[in-house]
Amino acid sequence: MKRIRQKGGKVMGMDALVLTTIGRKSGAQRSTPVAYFPDGDDAWLVVASANGAANNPAWYYNIAAHPDRVRVELSGRKVTVGAQQLHGEAREDAWRRIKETLPRFAKYEQQTDRELPVIRLRARSATDSE
């Protein structure tokens, strides 16, 4: 994770950032490398795919519990973000772009019965956090 934090990097061949959440039960900070997709200026999409597993990854539940207490680290930057799960047309548009960029996500989708959550992480301004 150190390399991803400082210079950016890849996980399983995918661009990755370090996602830091607050544990929904423990209240402790939890950091994990996660594949991301750029979504405009200072915004990123992440997919709670767990590589097509039956259940969502733990970080997804942490974000759901504390969407306003999320941070990303990428290429030497630490950015406090707001997290929003996408639904409807917004999710479908993002999901299409994700599958076009990395077709392996279509395989993850086929391996599970659940809809893979797509989360938009958007940098918060100083006034957002006040």
mmCIF file of the C-alpha atoms, coordinates in Angstrom:
data_MODEL
# 
_entry.id   MODEL 
# 
loop_
_atom_site.group_PDB 
_atom_site.id 
_atom_site.type_symbol 
_atom_site.label_atom_id 
_atom_site.label_alt_id 
_atom_site.label_comp_id 
_atom_site.label_asym_id 
_atom_site.label_entity_id 
_atom_site.label_seq_id 
_atom_site.pdbx_PDB_ins_code 
_atom_site.Cartn_x 
_atom_site.Cartn_y 
_atom_site.Cartn_z 
_atom_site.occupancy 
_atom_site.B_iso_or_equiv 
_atom_site.pdbx_formal_charge 
_atom_site.auth_seq_id 
_atom_site.auth_comp_id 
_atom_site.auth_asym_id 
_atom_site.auth_atom_id 
_atom_site.pdbx_PDB_model_num 
ATOM 1   C CA . MET A 1 1   ? 0.000   0.000   0.000   1.00 0.00 ? 1   MET A CA 1 
ATOM 2   C CA . LYS A 1 2   ? 2.926   2.329   0.615   1.00 0.00 ? 2   LYS A CA 1 
ATOM 3   C CA . ARG A 1 3   ? 3.745   2.479   -3.107  1.00 0.00 ? 3   ARG A CA 1 
ATOM 4   C CA . ILE A 1 4   ? 0.116   3.163   -4.037  1.00 0.00 ? 4   ILE A CA 1 
ATOM 5   C CA . ARG A 1 5   ? -0.072  5.932   -1.441  1.00 0.00 ? 5   ARG A CA 1 
ATOM 6   C CA . GLN A 1 6   ? 3.094   7.627   -2.656  1.00 0.00 ? 6   GLN A CA 1 
ATOM 7   C CA . LYS A 1 7   ? 3.193   7.045   -6.398  1.00 0.00 ? 7   LYS A CA 1 
ATOM 8   C CA . GLY A 1 8   ? -0.029  5.357   -7.423  1.00 0.00 ? 8   GLY A CA 1 
ATOM 9   C CA . GLY A 1 9   ? -0.015  1.780   -8.506  1.00 0.00 ? 9   GLY A CA 1 
ATOM 10  C CA . LYS A 1 10  ? -1.919  -1.242  -9.595  1.00 0.00 ? 10  LYS A CA 1 
ATOM 11  C CA . VAL A 1 11  ? -3.747  -4.104  -7.938  1.00 0.00 ? 11  VAL A CA 1 
ATOM 12  C CA . MET A 1 12  ? -4.244  -7.145  -10.159 1.00 0.00 ? 12  MET A CA 1 
ATOM 13  C CA . GLY A 1 13  ? -3.330  -4.965  -13.150 1.00 0.00 ? 13  GLY A CA 1 
ATOM 14  C CA . MET A 1 14  ? -5.895  -2.257  -12.305 1.00 0.00 ? 14  MET A CA 1 
ATOM 15  C CA . ASP A 1 15  ? -5.219  1.343   -11.235 1.00 0.00 ? 15  ASP A CA 1 
ATOM 16  C CA . ALA A 1 16  ? -5.595  1.439   -7.461  1.00 0.00 ? 16  ALA A CA 1 
ATOM 17  C CA . LEU A 1 17  ? -5.984  3.915   -4.633  1.00 0.00 ? 17  LEU A CA 1 
ATOM 18  C CA . VAL A 1 18  ? -5.872  3.367   -0.892  1.00 0.00 ? 18  VAL A CA 1 
ATOM 19  C CA . LEU A 1 19  ? -9.360  3.658   0.558   1.00 0.00 ? 19  LEU A CA 1 
ATOM 20  C CA . THR A 1 20  ? -9.609  4.480   4.265   1.00 0.00 ? 20  THR A CA 1 
ATOM 21  C CA . THR A 1 21  ? -12.936 3.991   6.002   1.00 0.00 ? 21  THR A CA 1 
ATOM 22  C CA . ILE A 1 22  ? -14.152 3.872   9.593   1.00 0.00 ? 22  ILE A CA 1 
ATOM 23  C CA . GLY A 1 23  ? -15.179 0.408   10.759  1.00 0.00 ? 23  GLY A CA 1 
ATOM 24  C CA . ARG A 1 24  ? -18.940 0.253   11.198  1.00 0.00 ? 24  ARG A CA 1 
ATOM 25  C CA . LYS A 1 25  ? -18.616 -1.901  14.319  1.00 0.00 ? 25  LYS A CA 1 
ATOM 26  C CA . SER A 1 26  ? -15.123 -1.157  15.630  1.00 0.00 ? 26  SER A CA 1 
ATOM 27  C CA . GLY A 1 27  ? -14.902 2.551   14.842  1.00 0.00 ? 27  GLY A CA 1 
ATOM 28  C CA . ALA A 1 28  ? -11.271 1.939   13.847  1.00 0.00 ? 28  ALA A CA 1 
ATOM 29  C CA . GLN A 1 29  ? -9.697  3.222   10.637  1.00 0.00 ? 29  GLN A CA 1 
ATOM 30  C CA . ARG A 1 30  ? -9.451  0.555   7.950   1.00 0.00 ? 30  ARG A CA 1 
ATOM 31  C CA . SER A 1 31  ? -7.331  0.972   4.813   1.00 0.00 ? 31  SER A CA 1 
ATOM 32  C CA . THR A 1 32  ? -7.405  -1.215  1.736   1.00 0.00 ? 32  THR A CA 1 
ATOM 33  C CA . PRO A 1 33  ? -6.203  -0.932  -1.853  1.00 0.00 ? 33  PRO A CA 1 
ATOM 34  C CA . VAL A 1 34  ? -9.137  -0.694  -4.267  1.00 0.00 ? 34  VAL A CA 1 
ATOM 35  C CA . ALA A 1 35  ? -9.327  -0.449  -8.056  1.00 0.00 ? 35  ALA A CA 1 
ATOM 36  C CA . TYR A 1 36  ? -10.711 2.892   -9.203  1.00 0.00 ? 36  TYR A CA 1 
ATOM 37  C CA . PHE A 1 37  ? -11.983 4.641   -12.299 1.00 0.00 ? 37  PHE A CA 1 
ATOM 38  C CA . PRO A 1 38  ? -11.619 8.420   -12.784 1.00 0.00 ? 38  PRO A CA 1 
ATOM 39  C CA . ASP A 1 39  ? -14.968 10.240  -12.819 1.00 0.00 ? 39  ASP A CA 1 
ATOM 40  C CA . GLY A 1 40  ? -14.155 13.846  -13.664 1.00 0.00 ? 40  GLY A CA 1 
ATOM 41  C CA . ASP A 1 41  ? -12.110 16.257  -11.583 1.00 0.00 ? 41  ASP A CA 1 
ATOM 42  C CA . ASP A 1 42  ? -11.414 15.016  -8.055  1.00 0.00 ? 42  ASP A CA 1 
ATOM 43  C CA . ALA A 1 43  ? -13.911 12.163  -8.283  1.00 0.00 ? 43  ALA A CA 1 
ATOM 44  C CA . TRP A 1 44  ? -13.436 8.424   -8.562  1.00 0.00 ? 44  TRP A CA 1 
ATOM 45  C CA . LEU A 1 45  ? -15.657 5.387   -8.986  1.00 0.00 ? 45  LEU A CA 1 
ATOM 46  C CA . VAL A 1 46  ? -15.052 2.189   -7.034  1.00 0.00 ? 46  VAL A CA 1 
ATOM 47  C CA . VAL A 1 47  ? -16.952 -1.081  -7.307  1.00 0.00 ? 47  VAL A CA 1 
ATOM 48  C CA . ALA A 1 48  ? -17.727 -3.303  -4.327  1.00 0.00 ? 48  ALA A CA 1 
ATOM 49  C CA . SER A 1 49  ? -17.123 -6.374  -6.478  1.00 0.00 ? 49  SER A CA 1 
ATOM 50  C CA . ALA A 1 50  ? -15.068 -8.564  -4.138  1.00 0.00 ? 50  ALA A CA 1 
ATOM 51  C CA . ASN A 1 51  ? -14.007 -10.217 -7.416  1.00 0.00 ? 51  ASN A CA 1 
ATOM 52  C CA . GLY A 1 52  ? -17.531 -11.558 -7.902  1.00 0.00 ? 52  GLY A CA 1 
ATOM 53  C CA . ALA A 1 53  ? -17.923 -13.097 -4.430  1.00 0.00 ? 53  ALA A CA 1 
ATOM 54  C CA . ALA A 1 54  ? -21.388 -13.699 -2.997  1.00 0.00 ? 54  ALA A CA 1 
ATOM 55  C CA . ASN A 1 55  ? -21.046 -10.905 -0.415  1.00 0.00 ? 55  ASN A CA 1 
ATOM 56  C CA . ASN A 1 56  ? -19.974 -7.280  -0.561  1.00 0.00 ? 56  ASN A CA 1 
ATOM 57  C CA . PRO A 1 57  ? -16.499 -6.476  0.805   1.00 0.00 ? 57  PRO A CA 1 
ATOM 58  C CA . ALA A 1 58  ? -16.233 -5.134  4.367   1.00 0.00 ? 58  ALA A CA 1 
ATOM 59  C CA . TRP A 1 59  ? -15.241 -1.656  3.156   1.00 0.00 ? 59  TRP A CA 1 
ATOM 60  C CA . TYR A 1 60  ? -18.628 -1.323  1.441   1.00 0.00 ? 60  TYR A CA 1 
ATOM 61  C CA . TYR A 1 61  ? -20.460 -1.702  4.767   1.00 0.00 ? 61  TYR A CA 1 
ATOM 62  C CA . ASN A 1 62  ? -18.065 0.761   6.405   1.00 0.00 ? 62  ASN A CA 1 
ATOM 63  C CA . ILE A 1 63  ? -18.844 3.339   3.701   1.00 0.00 ? 63  ILE A CA 1 
ATOM 64  C CA . ALA A 1 64  ? -22.570 2.696   4.053   1.00 0.00 ? 64  ALA A CA 1 
ATOM 65  C CA . ALA A 1 65  ? -22.308 3.359   7.802   1.00 0.00 ? 65  ALA A CA 1 
ATOM 66  C CA . HIS A 1 66  ? -20.018 6.405   7.515   1.00 0.00 ? 66  HIS A CA 1 
ATOM 67  C CA . PRO A 1 67  ? -20.201 7.908   3.981   1.00 0.00 ? 67  PRO A CA 1 
ATOM 68  C CA . ASP A 1 68  ? -18.870 11.232  5.248   1.00 0.00 ? 68  ASP A CA 1 
ATOM 69  C CA . ARG A 1 69  ? -15.766 9.731   6.900   1.00 0.00 ? 69  ARG A CA 1 
ATOM 70  C CA . VAL A 1 70  ? -13.865 8.367   3.912   1.00 0.00 ? 70  VAL A CA 1 
ATOM 71  C CA . ARG A 1 71  ? -10.409 9.226   2.582   1.00 0.00 ? 71  ARG A CA 1 
ATOM 72  C CA . VAL A 1 72  ? -8.492  8.227   -0.521  1.00 0.00 ? 72  VAL A CA 1 
ATOM 73  C CA . GLU A 1 73  ? -4.737  8.261   -0.988  1.00 0.00 ? 73  GLU A CA 1 
ATOM 74  C CA . LEU A 1 74  ? -3.344  8.364   -4.482  1.00 0.00 ? 74  LEU A CA 1 
ATOM 75  C CA . SER A 1 75  ? -0.024  9.500   -5.920  1.00 0.00 ? 75  SER A CA 1 
ATOM 76  C CA . GLY A 1 76  ? 1.040   11.308  -2.747  1.00 0.00 ? 76  GLY A CA 1 
ATOM 77  C CA . ARG A 1 77  ? -2.340  13.004  -2.203  1.00 0.00 ? 77  ARG A CA 1 
ATOM 78  C CA . LYS A 1 78  ? -4.652  12.443  0.761   1.00 0.00 ? 78  LYS A CA 1 
ATOM 79  C CA . VAL A 1 79  ? -8.172  13.511  -0.106  1.00 0.00 ? 79  VAL A CA 1 
ATOM 80  C CA . THR A 1 80  ? -11.207 13.525  2.172   1.00 0.00 ? 80  THR A CA 1 
ATOM 81  C CA . VAL A 1 81  ? -14.171 12.430  0.098   1.00 0.00 ? 81  VAL A CA 1 
ATOM 82  C CA . GLY A 1 82  ? -17.898 12.044  0.329   1.00 0.00 ? 82  GLY A CA 1 
ATOM 83  C CA . ALA A 1 83  ? -19.145 8.627   -0.770  1.00 0.00 ? 83  ALA A CA 1 
ATOM 84  C CA . GLN A 1 84  ? -22.385 8.085   -2.650  1.00 0.00 ? 84  GLN A CA 1 
ATOM 85  C CA . GLN A 1 85  ? -23.747 4.787   -3.920  1.00 0.00 ? 85  GLN A CA 1 
ATOM 86  C CA . LEU A 1 86  ? -25.105 5.204   -7.434  1.00 0.00 ? 86  LEU A CA 1 
ATOM 87  C CA . HIS A 1 87  ? -28.549 3.972   -8.431  1.00 0.00 ? 87  HIS A CA 1 
ATOM 88  C CA . GLY A 1 88  ? -30.718 3.960   -11.541 1.00 0.00 ? 88  GLY A CA 1 
ATOM 89  C CA . GLU A 1 89  ? -29.432 5.679   -14.669 1.00 0.00 ? 89  GLU A CA 1 
ATOM 90  C CA . ALA A 1 90  ? -26.376 7.106   -12.893 1.00 0.00 ? 90  ALA A CA 1 
ATOM 91  C CA . ARG A 1 91  ? -25.289 3.596   -11.899 1.00 0.00 ? 91  ARG A CA 1 
ATOM 92  C CA . GLU A 1 92  ? -26.037 2.147   -15.328 1.00 0.00 ? 92  GLU A CA 1 
ATOM 93  C CA . ASP A 1 93  ? -23.986 4.853   -17.058 1.00 0.00 ? 93  ASP A CA 1 
ATOM 94  C CA . ALA A 1 94  ? -21.060 4.395   -14.666 1.00 0.00 ? 94  ALA A CA 1 
ATOM 95  C CA . TRP A 1 95  ? -21.299 0.599   -14.882 1.00 0.00 ? 95  TRP A CA 1 
ATOM 96  C CA . ARG A 1 96  ? -21.203 0.689   -18.689 1.00 0.00 ? 96  ARG A CA 1 
ATOM 97  C CA . ARG A 1 97  ? -18.062 2.868   -18.603 1.00 0.00 ? 97  ARG A CA 1 
ATOM 98  C CA . ILE A 1 98  ? -16.417 0.597   -16.036 1.00 0.00 ? 98  ILE A CA 1 
ATOM 99  C CA . LYS A 1 99  ? -17.069 -2.550  -18.095 1.00 0.00 ? 99  LYS A CA 1 
ATOM 100 C CA . GLU A 1 100 ? -15.771 -0.850  -21.241 1.00 0.00 ? 100 GLU A CA 1 
ATOM 101 C CA . THR A 1 101 ? -12.590 0.152   -19.413 1.00 0.00 ? 101 THR A CA 1 
ATOM 102 C CA . LEU A 1 102 ? -12.052 -3.192  -17.669 1.00 0.00 ? 102 LEU A CA 1 
ATOM 103 C CA . PRO A 1 103 ? -14.131 -6.065  -19.095 1.00 0.00 ? 103 PRO A CA 1 
ATOM 104 C CA . ARG A 1 104 ? -13.190 -8.306  -16.154 1.00 0.00 ? 104 ARG A CA 1 
ATOM 105 C CA . PHE A 1 105 ? -15.899 -6.507  -14.153 1.00 0.00 ? 105 PHE A CA 1 
ATOM 106 C CA . ALA A 1 106 ? -18.517 -8.037  -16.469 1.00 0.00 ? 106 ALA A CA 1 
ATOM 107 C CA . LYS A 1 107 ? -17.162 -11.445 -15.404 1.00 0.00 ? 107 LYS A CA 1 
ATOM 108 C CA . TYR A 1 108 ? -17.436 -10.492 -11.737 1.00 0.00 ? 108 TYR A CA 1 
ATOM 109 C CA . GLU A 1 109 ? -21.053 -9.517  -12.380 1.00 0.00 ? 109 GLU A CA 1 
ATOM 110 C CA . GLN A 1 110 ? -21.746 -12.933 -13.931 1.00 0.00 ? 110 GLN A CA 1 
ATOM 111 C CA . GLN A 1 111 ? -20.199 -14.777 -10.965 1.00 0.00 ? 111 GLN A CA 1 
ATOM 112 C CA . THR A 1 112 ? -22.663 -13.455 -8.399  1.00 0.00 ? 112 THR A CA 1 
ATOM 113 C CA . ASP A 1 113 ? -26.390 -12.984 -7.903  1.00 0.00 ? 113 ASP A CA 1 
ATOM 114 C CA . ARG A 1 114 ? -25.996 -9.550  -6.320  1.00 0.00 ? 114 ARG A CA 1 
ATOM 115 C CA . GLU A 1 115 ? -25.889 -6.214  -8.105  1.00 0.00 ? 115 GLU A CA 1 
ATOM 116 C CA . LEU A 1 116 ? -22.351 -4.928  -7.694  1.00 0.00 ? 116 LEU A CA 1 
ATOM 117 C CA . PRO A 1 117 ? -22.497 -1.583  -5.868  1.00 0.00 ? 117 PRO A CA 1 
ATOM 118 C CA . VAL A 1 118 ? -20.862 1.352   -7.653  1.00 0.00 ? 118 VAL A CA 1 
ATOM 119 C CA . ILE A 1 119 ? -19.686 4.115   -5.326  1.00 0.00 ? 119 ILE A CA 1 
ATOM 120 C CA . ARG A 1 120 ? -18.741 7.651   -6.371  1.00 0.00 ? 120 ARG A CA 1 
ATOM 121 C CA . LEU A 1 121 ? -16.039 9.209   -4.213  1.00 0.00 ? 121 LEU A CA 1 
ATOM 122 C CA . ARG A 1 122 ? -15.944 12.983  -4.629  1.00 0.00 ? 122 ARG A CA 1 
ATOM 123 C CA . ALA A 1 123 ? -13.397 15.298  -3.019  1.00 0.00 ? 123 ALA A CA 1 
ATOM 124 C CA . ARG A 1 124 ? -14.958 17.436  -0.323  1.00 0.00 ? 124 ARG A CA 1 
ATOM 125 C CA . SER A 1 125 ? -14.196 21.133  -0.232  1.00 0.00 ? 125 SER A CA 1 
ATOM 126 C CA . ALA A 1 126 ? -13.175 22.833  2.994   1.00 0.00 ? 126 ALA A CA 1 
ATOM 127 C CA . THR A 1 127 ? -16.720 24.161  3.365   1.00 0.00 ? 127 THR A CA 1 
ATOM 128 C CA . ASP A 1 128 ? -18.182 20.650  2.984   1.00 0.00 ? 128 ASP A CA 1 
ATOM 129 C CA . SER A 1 129 ? -16.392 19.461  6.096   1.00 0.00 ? 129 SER A CA 1 
ATOM 130 C CA . GLU A 1 130 ? -17.325 22.404  8.309   1.00 0.00 ? 130 GLU A CA 1 
# 
